[in-house]
Amino acid sequence: MTSPAPHIPVLLAEVIAALSPKDDGCYVDGTFGAGGYSRAILGAAACRVHAIDRDPTAVKTGQGLEAAHPGRFTMIEGRFGDLDELLRIRGVNQVDGIALDIGVSSMQIDQAERGFSFAKDGPLDMRMERSGPSAADMVNDTDETELANIIYRYGEERLSRRVAKAIITARKDKRFERTGELAEVIRKVVPRSGDGIDPATRTFQALRIAVNDELGELERGLEAAERLLVPGGRLAVVTFHSLEDRVVKSFLKTRAGEAAQPSRHLPQVAQGPAPSFSLLSRRAISAGPDETRANPRARSAKLRAAIRTEAPAWNGKGGRS
Ligand SMILES: C[S@@+](CC[C@H](N)C(=O)[O-])C[C@H]1O[C@@H](n2cnc3c(N)ncnc32)[C@H](O)[C@@H]1O
């Protein structure tokens, strides 16, 4: 087994500037990964950090950091969609800042055994948690229409129906077990585009998002953050593709009272609840040329950040909406 490449934290300086950690503050790193954000927050102020990750391998790395920062750092295994419950059972009811760095880490992508990669053959797995239904289960057991919908919705693959049909035909002979087998079938029916992107990219992204319910997690995580942050508390979210960024942008704009208004020619609608966030910047922050040169993964990254207002959370029930 080759050891995975270390994960280079993306937009690190910008995330820390957005959180602006203060002494005695309490912060959450909802996507610990290799701990780049957690370490930087711990280094920026004499504060506490609670880190969360759903991947048992990342959690093991984080447990090593607990000993280095006694009383200041806690590693929690779980999903950030449950972050308020995960903290409440540990006696933490409010926090000063939350960082989320959405998606997969370099360790997950680069390790063929985790089954996220179409470039390196491995078991068709893709489960961050290493439990529950895998990508192989999804590819082998989902009907053609549903499979096409998943590939279209989460991969934005125009040829989703063609890909689903090819998968259904191929699996009649033999169930899919390896990432390489699936990538082969996709490459036969999706032409390579001019930008050189592998034809399997969009379908693999779709399966990964579906297997890990990534967009559902993101929506629940944002709502949980709204409930947990103190007035003046800060939320910083980094995303890597348009589907995720759309969720964050729409959530923050709505909560900041800046969602697109219906036409001024229509009758006025009743005012919504008071804004629970104010945006730190109207536009998403992207990586500069130095960072994208040093870390190509940063090219598609977008940071959106906001400050919690005094207004109650829109979904203040403390449960899932
Ligand atoms: C992009 S990496 C984070 C890298 C990290 N910022 C660093 O500097 O090392 C994303 C991490 O979030 C974890 N993750 C993804 N979705 C999650 C969720 N819903 N709950 C908890 N962890 C999640 C993944 O397992 C992965 O380790």
The ligand as an SDF file (V2000), in Angstrom:
LIG
                    3D

 27 29  0  0  0  0  0  0  0  0999 V2000
  -11.0300   18.5910    1.9660 C   0  0  0  0  0  0  0  0  0  0  0  0
  -10.7430   17.5560    3.3090 S   0  0  0  0  0  0  0  0  0  0  0  0
  -10.3590   18.6510    4.6210 C   0  0  0  0  0  0  0  0  0  0  0  0
   -8.9260   19.0350    4.6870 C   0  0  0  0  0  0  0  0  0  0  0  0
   -8.5470   19.8840    5.8700 C   0  0  0  0  0  0  0  0  0  0  0  0
   -9.1130   21.2140    5.8260 N   0  0  0  0  0  0  0  0  0  0  0  0
   -7.0340   19.9800    6.0050 C   0  0  0  0  0  0  0  0  0  0  0  0
   -6.5200   21.1050    5.9550 O   0  0  0  0  0  0  0  0  0  0  0  0
   -6.3890   18.9540    6.1370 O   0  0  0  0  0  0  0  0  0  0  0  0
  -12.3510   17.0710    3.7270 C   0  0  0  0  0  0  0  0  0  0  0  0
  -12.4630   16.1440    4.9290 C   0  0  0  0  0  0  0  0  0  0  0  0
  -13.7980   16.2450    5.3860 O   0  0  0  0  0  0  0  0  0  0  0  0
  -14.2890   14.9790    5.7020 C   0  0  0  0  0  0  0  0  0  0  0  0
  -15.7350   15.0400    5.5080 N   0  0  0  0  0  0  0  0  0  0  0  0
  -16.3990   15.1590    4.3450 C   0  0  0  0  0  0  0  0  0  0  0  0
  -17.7270   15.2150    4.5880 N   0  0  0  0  0  0  0  0  0  0  0  0
  -17.8740   15.1570    5.9300 C   0  0  0  0  0  0  0  0  0  0  0  0
  -19.0020   15.1830    6.8020 C   0  0  0  0  0  0  0  0  0  0  0  0
  -20.2360   15.2840    6.3270 N   0  0  0  0  0  0  0  0  0  0  0  0
  -18.7870   15.1160    8.1300 N   0  0  0  0  0  0  0  0  0  0  0  0
  -17.5190   15.0230    8.6350 C   0  0  0  0  0  0  0  0  0  0  0  0
  -16.4150   14.9690    7.8560 N   0  0  0  0  0  0  0  0  0  0  0  0
  -16.5980   15.0460    6.5280 C   0  0  0  0  0  0  0  0  0  0  0  0
  -13.5900   14.0310    4.7740 C   0  0  0  0  0  0  0  0  0  0  0  0
  -13.5400   12.7450    5.3610 O   0  0  0  0  0  0  0  0  0  0  0  0
  -12.2080   14.6830    4.6590 C   0  0  0  0  0  0  0  0  0  0  0  0
  -11.3260   14.1520    5.6050 O   0  0  0  0  0  0  0  0  0  0  0  0
  1  2  1  0
  2  3  1  0
  2 10  1  0
  3  4  1  0
  4  5  1  0
  5  6  1  0
  5  7  1  0
  7  8  2  0
  7  9  1  0
 10 11  1  0
 11 12  1  0
 11 26  1  0
 12 13  1  0
 13 14  1  0
 13 24  1  0
 14 15  1  0
 14 23  1  0
 15 16  2  0
 16 17  1  0
 17 18  1  0
 17 23  2  0
 18 19  1  0
 18 20  2  0
 20 21  1  0
 21 22  2  0
 22 23  1  0
 24 25  1  0
 24 26  1  0
 26 27  1  0
M  CHG  2   2   1   9  -1
M  END
$$$$
